Amino acid sequence: MGGIGKGVYVLMTGLDYERLVLSGGPMGLMQAACDTAFQYAHHREAFGTQIGTFQDCAGVILYLAEKCTQVCLDAIQIL
């Protein structure tokens, strides 16, 4: 592995790659939640219309999509 007393160095060199690999799962779950919320808003009806057409609901979906995109772009930039 490494020389005596070099354990921390070996650990830290692999830590960046580990963070990258482990961040993929939460970003995928976040994207799936965003997709599910979007589909639900466009299929669910209330008062005879889709709830996705209501201004407040559309604003929440837009905010969710914007933050999801921002998190993914931040992760890409960190690489």
A tleap script that builds the chain and sets N, CA, C and O, in Angstrom:
source leaprc.protein.ff14SB
mol = sequence {
  NMET GLY GLY ILE GLY LYS GLY VAL TYR VAL
  LEU MET THR GLY LEU ASP TYR GLU ARG LEU
  VAL LEU SER GLY GLY PRO MET GLY LEU MET
  GLN ALA ALA CYS ASP THR ALA PHE GLN TYR
  ALA HIE HIE ARG GLU ALA PHE GLY THR GLN
  ILE GLY THR PHE GLN ASP CYS ALA GLY VAL
  ILE LEU TYR LEU ALA GLU LYS CYS THR GLN
  VAL CYS LEU ASP ALA ILE GLN ILE CLEU
}
set mol.1.N position { 0.835 -1.193 0.000 }
set mol.1.CA position { 0.000 0.000 0.000 }
set mol.1.C position { 0.874 1.249 0.000 }
set mol.1.O position { 1.005 1.939 -1.011 }
set mol.2.N position { 1.447 1.510 1.117 }
set mol.2.CA position { 2.292 2.685 1.257 }
set mol.2.C position { 3.303 2.419 2.348 }
set mol.2.O position { 3.265 1.390 3.022 }
set mol.3.N position { 4.170 3.327 2.502 }
set mol.3.CA position { 5.192 3.161 3.526 }
set mol.3.C position { 4.641 3.364 4.931 }
set mol.3.O position { 3.491 3.756 5.124 }
set mol.4.N position { 5.483 3.088 5.882 }
set mol.4.CA position { 5.105 3.266 7.278 }
set mol.4.C position { 4.896 4.757 7.539 }
set mol.4.O position { 5.729 5.586 7.173 }
set mol.5.N position { 3.780 5.081 8.171 }
set mol.5.CA position { 3.459 6.474 8.455 }
set mol.5.C position { 2.801 7.202 7.290 }
set mol.5.O position { 2.572 8.409 7.377 }
set mol.6.N position { 2.494 6.503 6.207 }
set mol.6.CA position { 1.879 7.122 5.028 }
set mol.6.C position { 0.398 6.761 4.894 }
set mol.6.O position { -0.207 7.012 3.852 }
set mol.7.N position { -0.185 6.178 5.936 }
set mol.7.CA position { -1.580 5.734 5.873 }
set mol.7.C position { -2.566 6.865 5.631 }
set mol.7.O position { -3.513 6.712 4.859 }
set mol.8.N position { -2.351 7.989 6.281 }
set mol.8.CA position { -3.252 9.127 6.110 }
set mol.8.C position { -3.176 9.644 4.675 }
set mol.8.O position { -4.199 10.009 4.095 }
set mol.9.N position { -1.988 9.678 4.105 }
set mol.9.CA position { -1.828 10.125 2.718 }
set mol.9.C position { -2.581 9.203 1.764 }
set mol.9.O position { -3.273 9.674 0.861 }
set mol.10.N position { -2.450 7.897 1.959 }
set mol.10.CA position { -3.144 6.929 1.101 }
set mol.10.C position { -4.651 7.093 1.247 }
set mol.10.O position { -5.379 7.053 0.255 }
set mol.11.N position { -5.122 7.278 2.470 }
set mol.11.CA position { -6.548 7.464 2.719 }
set mol.11.C position { -7.069 8.720 2.036 }
set mol.11.O position { -8.126 8.685 1.407 }
set mol.12.N position { -6.360 9.804 2.146 }
set mol.12.CA position { -6.819 11.078 1.595 }
set mol.12.C position { -6.791 11.109 0.070 }
set mol.12.O position { -7.615 11.790 -0.540 }
set mol.13.N position { -5.865 10.389 -0.559 }
set mol.13.CA position { -5.828 10.389 -2.022 }
set mol.13.C position { -7.034 9.672 -2.604 }
set mol.13.O position { -7.492 10.032 -3.688 }
set mol.14.N position { -7.555 8.682 -1.923 }
set mol.14.CA position { -8.728 7.967 -2.420 }
set mol.14.C position { -10.043 8.596 -2.015 }
set mol.14.O position { -11.094 8.229 -2.540 }
set mol.15.N position { -10.001 9.539 -1.088 }
set mol.15.CA position { -11.222 10.133 -0.561 }
set mol.15.C position { -11.967 10.956 -1.609 }
set mol.15.O position { -13.198 10.941 -1.628 }
set mol.16.N position { -11.265 11.667 -2.471 }
set mol.16.CA position { -11.923 12.473 -3.498 }
set mol.16.C position { -12.720 11.597 -4.459 }
set mol.16.O position { -13.851 11.931 -4.814 }
set mol.17.N position { -12.140 10.486 -4.877 }
set mol.17.CA position { -12.847 9.579 -5.780 }
set mol.17.C position { -14.046 8.942 -5.091 }
set mol.17.O position { -15.092 8.733 -5.707 }
set mol.18.N position { -13.884 8.637 -3.813 }
set mol.18.CA position { -14.980 8.037 -3.057 }
set mol.18.C position { -16.151 9.010 -2.939 }
set mol.18.O position { -17.307 8.610 -3.076 }
set mol.19.N position { -15.864 10.255 -2.692 }
set mol.19.CA position { -16.925 11.270 -2.613 }
set mol.19.C position { -17.656 11.387 -3.942 }
set mol.19.O position { -18.880 11.515 -3.974 }
set mol.20.N position { -16.915 11.344 -5.028 }
set mol.20.CA position { -17.513 11.427 -6.354 }
set mol.20.C position { -18.450 10.260 -6.606 }
set mol.20.O position { -19.576 10.455 -7.064 }
set mol.21.N position { -18.001 9.062 -6.314 }
set mol.21.CA position { -18.811 7.867 -6.552 }
set mol.21.C position { -20.051 7.870 -5.669 }
set mol.21.O position { -21.144 7.542 -6.132 }
set mol.22.N position { -19.891 8.235 -4.409 }
set mol.22.CA position { -21.019 8.213 -3.480 }
set mol.22.C position { -22.024 9.330 -3.735 }
set mol.22.O position { -23.166 9.225 -3.286 }
set mol.23.N position { -21.651 10.379 -4.427 }
set mol.23.CA position { -22.593 11.465 -4.705 }
set mol.23.C position { -23.563 11.117 -5.830 }
set mol.23.O position { -24.605 11.759 -5.965 }
set mol.24.N position { -23.239 10.124 -6.628 }
set mol.24.CA position { -24.121 9.754 -7.733 }
set mol.24.C position { -25.468 9.227 -7.281 }
set mol.24.O position { -26.484 9.525 -7.909 }
set mol.25.N position { -25.504 8.458 -6.215 }
set mol.25.CA position { -26.756 7.890 -5.721 }
set mol.25.C position { -27.753 8.947 -5.274 }
set mol.25.O position { -28.891 8.939 -5.742 }
set mol.26.N position { -27.366 9.858 -4.384 }
set mol.26.CA position { -28.306 10.903 -3.966 }
set mol.26.C position { -28.760 11.813 -5.109 }
set mol.26.O position { -29.908 12.259 -5.126 }
set mol.27.N position { -27.867 12.089 -6.061 }
set mol.27.CA position { -28.290 12.916 -7.192 }
set mol.27.C position { -29.300 12.179 -8.062 }
set mol.27.O position { -30.226 12.796 -8.589 }
set mol.28.N position { -29.135 10.873 -8.216 }
set mol.28.CA position { -30.110 10.084 -8.962 }
set mol.28.C position { -31.453 10.035 -8.263 }
set mol.28.O position { -32.494 10.131 -8.914 }
set mol.29.N position { -31.445 9.886 -6.940 }
set mol.29.CA position { -32.691 9.897 -6.173 }
set mol.29.C position { -33.375 11.260 -6.249 }
set mol.29.O position { -34.600 11.340 -6.332 }
set mol.30.N position { -32.588 12.320 -6.220 }
set mol.30.CA position { -33.151 13.659 -6.327 }
set mol.30.C position { -33.818 13.859 -7.688 }
set mol.30.O position { -34.897 14.444 -7.775 }
set mol.31.N position { -33.177 13.374 -8.742 }
set mol.31.CA position { -33.744 13.492 -10.084 }
set mol.31.C position { -35.017 12.663 -10.208 }
set mol.31.O position { -35.978 13.102 -10.839 }
set mol.32.N position { -35.037 11.470 -9.613 }
set mol.32.CA position { -36.236 10.625 -9.645 }
set mol.32.C position { -37.387 11.287 -8.894 }
set mol.32.O position { -38.532 11.224 -9.341 }
set mol.33.N position { -37.099 11.919 -7.762 }
set mol.33.CA position { -38.142 12.626 -7.007 }
set mol.33.C position { -38.687 13.801 -7.805 }
set mol.33.O position { -39.889 14.064 -7.789 }
set mol.34.N position { -37.812 14.498 -8.495 }
set mol.34.CA position { -38.231 15.620 -9.336 }
set mol.34.C position { -39.126 15.134 -10.477 }
set mol.34.O position { -40.160 15.742 -10.755 }
set mol.35.N position { -38.739 14.058 -11.128 }
set mol.35.CA position { -39.540 13.494 -12.215 }
set mol.35.C position { -40.902 13.027 -11.722 }
set mol.35.O position { -41.914 13.255 -12.384 }
set mol.36.N position { -40.933 12.374 -10.559 }
set mol.36.CA position { -42.188 11.879 -9.999 }
set mol.36.C position { -43.115 13.036 -9.636 }
set mol.36.O position { -44.314 12.973 -9.906 }
set mol.37.N position { -42.578 14.079 -9.033 }
set mol.37.CA position { -43.393 15.244 -8.672 }
set mol.37.C position { -43.952 15.923 -9.918 }
set mol.37.O position { -45.104 16.355 -9.927 }
set mol.38.N position { -43.148 16.016 -10.957 }
set mol.38.CA position { -43.595 16.633 -12.208 }
set mol.38.C position { -44.733 15.830 -12.830 }
set mol.38.O position { -45.743 16.401 -13.242 }
set mol.39.N position { -44.576 14.513 -12.898 }
set mol.39.CA position { -45.628 13.665 -13.465 }
set mol.39.C position { -46.901 13.733 -12.636 }
set mol.39.O position { -47.999 13.805 -13.188 }
set mol.40.N position { -46.762 13.712 -11.317 }
set mol.40.CA position { -47.928 13.770 -10.435 }
set mol.40.C position { -48.689 15.081 -10.627 }
set mol.40.O position { -49.919 15.083 -10.678 }
set mol.41.N position { -47.968 16.183 -10.731 }
set mol.41.CA position { -48.614 17.486 -10.892 }
set mol.41.C position { -49.373 17.590 -12.204 }
set mol.41.O position { -50.337 18.350 -12.299 }
set mol.42.N position { -48.962 16.848 -13.205 }
set mol.42.CA position { -49.638 16.923 -14.498 }
set mol.42.C position { -50.700 15.850 -14.693 }
set mol.42.O position { -51.429 15.878 -15.685 }
set mol.43.N position { -50.799 14.907 -13.764 }
set mol.43.CA position { -51.843 13.885 -13.857 }
set mol.43.C position { -52.937 14.069 -12.815 }
set mol.43.O position { -54.080 13.676 -13.049 }
set mol.44.N position { -52.612 14.652 -11.681 }
set mol.44.CA position { -53.582 14.829 -10.592 }
set mol.44.C position { -54.503 15.994 -10.918 }
set mol.44.O position { -54.053 17.062 -11.334 }
set mol.45.N position { -55.797 15.775 -10.725 }
set mol.45.CA position { -56.770 16.827 -10.985 }
set mol.45.C position { -57.460 17.258 -9.702 }
set mol.45.O position { -57.761 16.436 -8.836 }
set mol.46.N position { -57.702 18.542 -9.594 }
set mol.46.CA position { -58.473 19.114 -8.495 }
set mol.46.C position { -59.289 20.274 -9.056 }
set mol.46.O position { -58.781 21.078 -9.838 }
set mol.47.N position { -60.525 20.355 -8.662 }
set mol.47.CA position { -61.439 21.395 -9.144 }
set mol.47.C position { -61.576 21.360 -10.662 }
set mol.47.O position { -61.776 22.396 -11.297 }
set mol.48.N position { -61.467 20.167 -11.242 }
set mol.48.CA position { -61.665 19.994 -12.673 }
set mol.48.C position { -60.478 20.372 -13.546 }
set mol.48.O position { -60.612 20.430 -14.769 }
set mol.49.N position { -59.340 20.625 -12.960 }
set mol.49.CA position { -58.153 20.970 -13.751 }
set mol.49.C position { -56.913 20.321 -13.128 }
set mol.49.O position { -56.920 19.939 -11.958 }
set mol.50.N position { -55.875 20.206 -13.909 }
set mol.50.CA position { -54.636 19.608 -13.405 }
set mol.50.C position { -53.992 20.550 -12.391 }
set mol.50.O position { -53.969 21.766 -12.584 }
set mol.51.N position { -53.470 19.975 -11.310 }
set mol.51.CA position { -52.885 20.835 -10.277 }
set mol.51.C position { -51.587 21.489 -10.747 }
set mol.51.O position { -51.141 22.475 -10.159 }
set mol.52.N position { -50.986 20.952 -11.789 }
set mol.52.CA position { -49.774 21.554 -12.333 }
set mol.52.C position { -50.022 22.905 -12.976 }
set mol.52.O position { -49.084 23.670 -13.200 }
set mol.53.N position { -51.287 23.206 -13.276 }
set mol.53.CA position { -51.606 24.504 -13.876 }
set mol.53.C position { -51.821 25.587 -12.831 }
set mol.53.O position { -51.866 26.769 -13.171 }
set mol.54.N position { -51.955 25.201 -11.559 }
set mol.54.CA position { -52.098 26.197 -10.499 }
set mol.54.C position { -50.764 26.911 -10.305 }
set mol.54.O position { -49.702 26.290 -10.327 }
set mol.55.N position { -50.839 28.213 -10.115 }
set mol.55.CA position { -49.624 29.021 -10.058 }
set mol.55.C position { -48.688 28.595 -8.927 }
set mol.55.O position { -47.478 28.494 -9.133 }
set mol.56.N position { -49.227 28.347 -7.752 }
set mol.56.CA position { -48.377 27.988 -6.621 }
set mol.56.C position { -47.713 26.627 -6.833 }
set mol.56.O position { -46.530 26.457 -6.538 }
set mol.57.N position { -48.469 25.670 -7.341 }
set mol.57.CA position { -47.915 24.331 -7.588 }
set mol.57.C position { -46.849 24.386 -8.686 }
set mol.57.O position { -45.797 23.757 -8.574 }
set mol.58.N position { -47.132 25.137 -9.734 }
set mol.58.CA position { -46.156 25.272 -10.819 }
set mol.58.C position { -44.877 25.946 -10.318 }
set mol.58.O position { -43.777 25.600 -10.747 }
set mol.59.N position { -45.031 26.907 -9.412 }
set mol.59.CA position { -43.863 27.578 -8.848 }
set mol.59.C position { -42.999 26.641 -8.024 }
set mol.59.O position { -41.771 26.710 -8.075 }
set mol.60.N position { -43.644 25.760 -7.260 }
set mol.60.CA position { -42.901 24.793 -6.452 }
set mol.60.C position { -42.159 23.808 -7.350 }
set mol.60.O position { -40.999 23.485 -7.094 }
set mol.61.N position { -42.824 23.331 -8.400 }
set mol.61.CA position { -42.186 22.399 -9.344 }
set mol.61.C position { -41.009 23.089 -10.041 }
set mol.61.O position { -39.954 22.484 -10.230 }
set mol.62.N position { -41.191 24.340 -10.418 }
set mol.62.CA position { -40.110 25.090 -11.058 }
set mol.62.C position { -38.923 25.260 -10.115 }
set mol.62.O position { -37.774 25.084 -10.521 }
set mol.63.N position { -39.200 25.601 -8.861 }
set mol.63.CA position { -38.137 25.756 -7.862 }
set mol.63.C position { -37.402 24.434 -7.662 }
set mol.63.O position { -36.174 24.411 -7.570 }
set mol.64.N position { -38.152 23.335 -7.594 }
set mol.64.CA position { -37.560 22.006 -7.435 }
set mol.64.C position { -36.642 21.671 -8.607 }
set mol.64.O position { -35.520 21.205 -8.410 }
set mol.65.N position { -37.121 21.909 -9.823 }
set mol.65.CA position { -36.317 21.611 -11.011 }
set mol.65.C position { -35.067 22.491 -11.069 }
set mol.65.O position { -33.991 22.034 -11.454 }
set mol.66.N position { -35.223 23.752 -10.681 }
set mol.66.CA position { -34.083 24.671 -10.695 }
set mol.66.C position { -33.006 24.236 -9.700 }
set mol.66.O position { -31.820 24.237 -10.028 }
set mol.67.N position { -33.414 23.870 -8.498 }
set mol.67.CA position { -32.450 23.440 -7.485 }
set mol.67.C position { -31.806 22.110 -7.858 }
set mol.67.O position { -30.619 21.902 -7.608 }
set mol.68.N position { -32.584 21.211 -8.455 }
set mol.68.CA position { -32.045 19.926 -8.900 }
set mol.68.C position { -30.950 20.148 -9.945 }
set mol.68.O position { -29.884 19.536 -9.880 }
set mol.69.N position { -31.223 21.019 -10.895 }
set mol.69.CA position { -30.235 21.338 -11.924 }
set mol.69.C position { -29.007 22.006 -11.314 }
set mol.69.O position { -27.878 21.702 -11.699 }
set mol.70.N position { -29.224 22.913 -10.368 }
set mol.70.CA position { -28.108 23.621 -9.742 }
set mol.70.C position { -27.200 22.673 -8.967 }
set mol.70.O position { -25.977 22.800 -9.022 }
set mol.71.N position { -27.789 21.727 -8.248 }
set mol.71.CA position { -26.982 20.760 -7.492 }
set mol.71.C position { -26.141 19.916 -8.440 }
set mol.71.O position { -24.962 19.677 -8.180 }
set mol.72.N position { -26.737 19.467 -9.533 }
set mol.72.CA position { -25.989 18.651 -10.502 }
set mol.72.C position { -24.870 19.459 -11.158 }
set mol.72.O position { -23.768 18.946 -11.347 }
set mol.73.N position { -25.141 20.705 -11.501 }
set mol.73.CA position { -24.099 21.547 -12.096 }
set mol.73.C position { -22.978 21.843 -11.106 }
set mol.73.O position { -21.807 21.884 -11.484 }
set mol.74.N position { -23.330 22.047 -9.848 }
set mol.74.CA position { -22.303 22.257 -8.823 }
set mol.74.C position { -21.422 21.019 -8.671 }
set mol.74.O position { -20.206 21.127 -8.512 }
set mol.75.N position { -22.045 19.846 -8.720 }
set mol.75.CA position { -21.281 18.599 -8.604 }
set mol.75.C position { -20.330 18.432 -9.784 }
set mol.75.O position { -19.196 17.983 -9.618 }
set mol.76.N position { -20.792 18.792 -10.965 }
set mol.76.CA position { -19.937 18.698 -12.152 }
set mol.76.C position { -18.767 19.676 -12.037 }
set mol.76.O position { -17.635 19.341 -12.386 }
set mol.77.N position { -19.044 20.878 -11.549 }
set mol.77.CA position { -17.992 21.886 -11.445 }
set mol.77.C position { -16.946 21.504 -10.404 }
set mol.77.O position { -15.770 21.834 -10.556 }
set mol.78.N position { -17.361 20.816 -9.358 }
set mol.78.CA position { -16.422 20.391 -8.325 }
set mol.78.C position { -15.419 19.391 -8.887 }
set mol.78.O position { -14.268 19.343 -8.452 }
set mol.79.N position { -15.862 18.592 -9.856 }
set mol.79.CA position { -14.952 17.609 -10.444 }
set mol.79.C position { -13.789 18.324 -11.084 }
set mol.79.O position { -12.900 17.682 -11.642 }
savepdb mol mol.pdb
quit
